[in-house]
Amino acid sequence: MHINYENQKSTRYTGTALKEQWIPATTRCTVGAADTATNVSYSKDKNDLGNAHTSAEIIKASGTDLSLIKLNTPHELTAYPA
């Protein structure tokens, strides 16, 4: 999974989708992210990120190292990326 903040370089993180629109992430993955200006790509290839999905909301749980990213549009979960 790659997370790209508006006007910043893409950063690679390990992540697993809970459902088509929800991705748990550590808080360090979302530091500096605006709720709706974050793009998430499902790809292991740093040179080909594939289609990006824009976040609709990022929920940062206070007192923990957990954030939840809600995508603006669902990402079909048919298989793990190659």
Backbone hydrogen bonds in HBPLUS format (Angstrom, degrees):
<---DONOR---> <-ACCEPTOR-->    atom                        ^
c    i                          cat <-CA-CA->   ^        H-A-AA   ^      H-
h    n   atom  resd res      DA  || num        DHA   H-A  angle D-A-AA Bond
n    s   type  num  typ     dist DA aas  dist angle  dist       angle   num
A0013-TYR N   A0001-MET O   2.86 MM  12  5.48 170.8  1.87 161.8 164.9     1
A0002-HIS N   A0041-SER O   2.86 MM  39  5.08 157.7  1.91 145.6 152.4     2
A0041-SER N   A0002-HIS O   2.93 MM  39  5.08 158.6  1.97 144.4 150.7     3
A0003-ILE N   A0011-THR O   2.83 MM   8  5.37 167.2  1.84 160.6 162.5     4
A0011-THR N   A0003-ILE O   2.92 MM   8  5.37 167.5  1.94 145.6 149.5     5
A0004-ASN N   A0039-ASN O   2.83 MM  35  5.04 164.1  1.85 151.6 156.1     6
A0039-ASN N   A0004-ASN O   2.86 MM  35  5.04 171.3  1.87 148.5 151.3     7
A0008-GLN N   A0005-TYR O   2.96 MM   3  5.30 145.4  2.08 146.0 137.9     8
A0018-LEU N   A0022-TRP O   2.85 MM   4  5.52 155.4  1.91 148.5 156.4     9
A0022-TRP N   A0019-LYS O   3.36 MM   3  5.26 148.1  2.47 100.0 108.6    10
A0075-HIS N   A0020-GLU O   2.90 MM  55  4.93 163.8  1.93 126.9 131.2    11
A0071-LEU N   A0021-GLN O   2.76 MM  50  4.83 156.9  1.81 137.1 145.2    12
A0023-ILE N   A0069-ILE O   2.89 MM  46  5.07 151.7  1.97 143.4 152.4    13
A0069-ILE N   A0023-ILE O   2.80 MM  46  5.07 170.2  1.81 148.8 152.2    14
A0025-ALA N   A0067-SER O   2.84 MM  42  5.15 154.8  1.91 153.8 152.1    15
A0067-SER N   A0025-ALA O   2.72 MM  42  5.15 153.0  1.79 167.0 165.1    16
A0029-CYS N   A0026-THR O   2.94 MM   3  5.48 147.7  2.04 113.0 122.5    17
A0027-THR N   A0065-ASP O   3.19 MM  38  4.92 142.1  2.34  97.2 102.8    18
A0030-THR N   A0027-THR O   2.93 MM   3  5.30 146.1  2.05 109.2 119.3    19
A0033-ALA N   A0030-THR O   3.03 MM   3  5.24 161.4  2.07 130.1 129.7    20
A0037-ALA N   A0034-ALA O   3.36 MM   3  5.26 163.7  2.39 104.5 109.2    21
A0055-SER N   A0038-THR O   2.76 MM  17  5.42 153.0  1.83 162.3 169.3    22
A0040-VAL N   A0053-HIS O   2.75 MM  13  5.10 158.7  1.79 141.4 148.2    23
A0053-HIS N   A0040-VAL O   2.76 MM  13  5.10 156.1  1.82 138.8 146.6    24
A0048-ASP N   A0045-ASP O   3.25 MM   3  5.35 141.1  2.41 101.0 111.3    25
A0072-ASN N   A0054-THR O   2.67 MM  18  5.59 165.6  1.69 167.7 163.7    26
A0056-ALA N   A0070-LYS O   2.65 MM  14  5.56 169.8  1.66 152.9 156.6    27
A0057-GLU N   A0070-LYS O   3.28 MM  13  5.14 155.3  2.35 140.6 140.2    28
A0070-LYS N   A0057-GLU O   2.83 MM  13  5.14 178.6  1.83 162.0 162.1    29
A0059-ILE N   A0068-LEU O   2.84 MM   9  5.08 165.0  1.86 153.3 156.0    30
A0068-LEU N   A0059-ILE O   2.80 MM   9  5.08 152.4  1.88 142.8 152.2    31
A0061-ALA N   A0066-LEU O   3.02 MM   5  5.74 158.5  2.07 159.4 166.3    32
A0064-THR N   A0061-ALA O   3.34 MM   3  5.77 151.6  2.43 132.9 130.6    33
